[in-house]
Amino acid sequence: MNLGRSIRINKCGVVILGLLFMCILYYLWSSNSANAASYAFSKNPNEINLRKLLIGSIQAAQHGGFEVVAVSKSRDLHEQSKGKTKEGANNPVTDADYRSNCVMKNGLLRIFPKLKVISEEDDRQEQCADVQLFDLDPTVLPESVTVPDERVSIDEVDVWIDPLDATQEYTERLHEYVTTMVCVAVKGVPTIGIIHNPFTMKTTWAWRGKALSESLVNLKHDADAKHPTIIVSRSHAGAVKEQSKQIFGENAQVITAGGAGFKVLQVIQNNATAYLHTTHIKKWDICAGDAILGAIGGRMSDLHNENIVYHRDTPALNPNGLLAAALSSTHEAYIKRIVESKRFVR
């Protein structure tokens, strides 16, 4: 008996086993991808499931935020100017705006191909080449929150996205003001809103009449604000400060901040009584906040006390300013003073 005989390995057999193993891995990967895609699929292609759109919208805001943070770590933001705002302030755009837009818009359209998405930024294909999109992941909704299934006609749905709110502050490294936002409007009514801060990783969302993110559930607001705090934009604070005191009284405190999303969050979190904007503003800046305020019992309107309509056939510009409050009763009292003063109403 020759116990020292060597064992010969069949190279052809090893190659076959390797190929078989790779085929199994590919099958498992493709099955997972197919399951993620099929999760978003509706039996009726003309309908869309709002629960799944909520999930996708949360993911869009969060994944856009990853791009915003990644670009912020580079030395050069490749800042450009889109011109001047009505107040004369610079209106910048950066690589972060474009890359976030690629992820948010293309990510939603990959899952919901018939969806109407309206974005602040145009597509820049050169910026989209190496961004990573996302599959629908229902685990972004915490188990403690019950979110119903609801289907509507996809033609009734418009999605407004702001890939980077507070770009000016972003270029100044004032990251606390920066948000990414998604808003789902149904028949022009802001219904689902998501505001995400990429640098704190905090996501605030609401579906009007259906569900709230955990951070919104136990919030309480004071209906009798004797010393109102009005939050306004950094870009035109001077005149608004004086006019606000004349309308709301000498006890009114006026604070400034950047980013419409941030200012709405300050109202929601009781750091401000109301958010006042006296000039025109784009709808992708305010739709998400409008939806969230409506979901918690607050209200946002223009300064004529008219609801803002977020339908694809309406202009993207809201020319009549806005007032937002976390309680509809507070909004009612304050808008009455504004309308009667005729200071901001054109």
N, C-alpha and C positions, 0 to 999 in steps of 0.2 A: 504494500500500500504506500502510495506516495502522498504524504500529508503536506508536502511543500509545494504542491501544484498551484500555480497562480490562476486566478479567476479572470477570464476574459469578458470585458463588457462590450455588448453589442451597441456600437455607436448609432446605428440606424434606429434601434429600439429606443435609445435615450432621446433622440431627436423627435420621434413620434410621441413619446410621453410628454416631452416639453411642449410640443404643439397642442397636444390634447389639453394640458394644463392651462395654456394661454387661451384656448377656446372657451374653457369653462369660466375663466375670469372675465372674458369679454361678454359672455352670456349673462353673468351675474350683473355686470356693470350696465349693460344695455337694458336689462329687465328693470333695474332701479330707475334708470332714466325714463323708461317708458311709463313706469308707475307714476313718477313725478309729473310727467306730461299728461297722463290720463286722469290724474287727480283734478286737473283744471278743466277737463273736457266736459262739455255739456251735450246731452243727447240732441238738443235743439241748437244748431249753430247760430241762430238768431237771438238766443237768450244768453245771459251771463249770470253766474252765481255770485251774489254780492259778498257772501262769506269768503269765497275763494279770492275775490278781488280785493277784499280787505287784507287777507294774508299776503297776497302778492304786492300790495301797496306798502305794507309795513316793510317787507323785504326790500322793495325798491328804494325806500327812504334810507334804510340801514346800509345797503350795499353802495348806494350813491355816497353815503357818508364815509365809507372806507376809502373811496377815491379822494374825497376832500381832504381827509387826514393824510393820506399818502403823499399827495402833492404838496401839502403844507410842510413836509419834511425836506423838500428839495430847496436848493438855494434860489432857484429862479422859478417864480410862479407863471412866467410868460404873460405878465399883465398887459392888457390892451385896454383902450377906451372905446366905449360905444357912443361917446358924446357926453353932453351935459344933461342933467335932470332939469326940470322946470325951476328948481330952486338954485340952479347954477352949480350944483355939486357934480363931481366927476362920476361917471357911470362905468365902472371898470368890469372887465371879464378876464378870467384866468383859465389856465389849463384845467383847474379843478372843476370849474363850471362845465366845461365841455365833457370831461371824462365822467363826471357824475351824471350828466345828461345821457351819455351813451349807455351807462349801466341801467339807469332808471327807466328811460323810455324804451330802449331796445329789449330790456329784460321783461317789461310788461307786455310788449307786443309779441315777444316770442311765445309767451304763455297764452295771451289773449289776442290773436292776430287781427280780429275785427274791431278792436277797441279804438276809440277816438282819443288820442292823447295830445294835449296842448301843453307845450313847454316854453319856458322863457328863452331857452337857447336853441339855435339851429343845429342840425346834425353836422358834425365835422368828422368825416369818415377816417381821416388820418389819426384822429384822437381815439377812434373806436377799435382800432386794429387789435390791440392786446388787452382790452378790458375783459373781465370775467363776468359772465351773466349768471343768473341763478335759476334754480328749479323751485317750484312751489313747495314750501315747507310748512305744514300746519302747526308745527311745534313752536312757531313764533307767538302763537296765542297761548297764554298760560292756562293750565288746567282749571284754575279757579274761576275763569271767565267763561260763561256760557254764551256762545254766539250762534244764532239760528241760521239755517239755510234759507235764502230768499233769492228767487230768480226774477229778473226783469228783462225787458227787451233791450238788446245791446245798443239799439239806435237811440235809446233814451238816456244813455250813459256817456258822460264826458269826463275825462280825467285831466286835471290840471296839475302840473308838476313844476316845482321850483328846485332845480338841481343844487343851487347854493344861494340861500338867502343871506343878505348882509355881506356881499362881496367886498364892498369898500372896507368894512371892518376886518374881513378875512385878510386883505392885503396889509392891514395895519397890525396883524397878529392879535386882534381882539376876538379871540375864538369863542368867548362865552356868548356872543351874539349870533353865531353862525348856526343855521339849521338847514336841513333838507326837508322838503314838504311834498305831500301828495294829497290831492282832494278828489273825491268821487262825487260828481254832481249827477243827480237823477232828475230829468226834466228841468234842468237849470237850478235845482235846489241843492245846496251843499249838504251832502248826506253822510259821507265818511271823510274824516280828516286825520292826517298823520303829520305830526311835527317831531322831527328827530334831531337831537344835538349830537353831531358826530364826535365831539371831543369829550363829552361826558357819557356818551353811549346811552342816553336816556331818550326813550321814545314815548310820546304822549299821543294817544289815538282815541277816537270815539266814532261810533256809528249811531246817528241820531235815532232815538227811540228803541235801540236794540242792545247796545253794549258799550262799555267804557273800559279804558285801560285801568289797571289797578291804582295808578296814581290819582285818578279822578274820582274814585268811588266815594270816599269819605270826606271830600272837601266841603267846607262850609263858608258862606260868604255873608258879610254884614250888609243888611238892607238899609241901615241908617248910618251912612257914612257922613259924619258931620265935618270931617276934615278930609275932603277928597284928595286923592293922589292921582294926577293925570299924567300918563306916560305919553311922550311925543318923540318924534324922530330927531336924531342928532343934526340932520341936514338943514332943518328949518325951525330950530328951537326958539330963537330970539323973539320973533313976533308972536308966536303961539303962546309963549309963557305969559306975556303981558295980557293978551286977549283972554286967556284961560282964567286969570285972576279976576278979570272984569266980569266974566260970565259966571264962574263958580264961587267967587268970593275970595277975600284976602286970605282966608284960612286954607285955600287950595294950595297944595304943593305940586309943582310941575317937575318931573324928572325926565331925563333924556336917555335914549337907548338906540341901538342900531338893530335893524332887522324886524320886519313885521311879525314873523313867527315868534321871535323872542318877546316882543312887546305883548302879544296875545298871551303867551305863557305867564308873563308877569301879572296880568289881570286874573288869569285862572288861579294862580298860586297866591292870591291876596297881597301881592307886592304893589299893586296899583289898583285903583278903583275903576278907572276907565282908560281906554286907549283912544287918543284923538289924532286924526290925520286930516289936515285941512286942504291938501292939494290932491291932484290926481294920483292914482296908484294902480298898478297892474293886478289883474285878478289872480294870477298864480301866486302873488305875494300874500293874498288874504283869504283865499277859498278854504284852505285847511283850517285856519283859525275860526272862520265863520261856522264851519261844520261842527267843530268841537264846542264852541260857545253855545250853539243851538242845542247840542246834545245835553249840556249840563244846566240848561234853563236860562242861559244868557241870550244876548242878541248883539248882532253887528248889523248896522245899516249905513247908508250914505247920509250925508248931512241934511238931506231933504226928508229924512226918516223913511226912505224907500228901501225895501230889500234889494240886495245886489243879486243879479241874475247871472248864473254861470253856465250859459248855454253856448254851444259852439257857434251859433249864428249871431251872437252878440259880440260887440267889440271887446277886445282883451283889456282895454283901458276903462277903469272906473274914474270918471272925471270929477266926481262930486265929494271927494273925501270920505271919511268914515268915522263913526263912533262905535266903540265896542265895550261891553260890560258883561260881567259874569252873572248878573241878575237882570232879568228883563225889566224889573221895576226900577232899577238904577238907570238903565238905559232910557227908559221912558221919562224919568225926571230930568235927566241931563239933556236929552235931545230936545225937550221942550224949551229949556233955557237957550240952547243954541239957535233953534229956529226963531224964537222970539227976539233974540239979539240981532239977528240978520248980519252977523259979523262974518260968518264963514259961508253963508248960503249965497250962491251966485244966481 
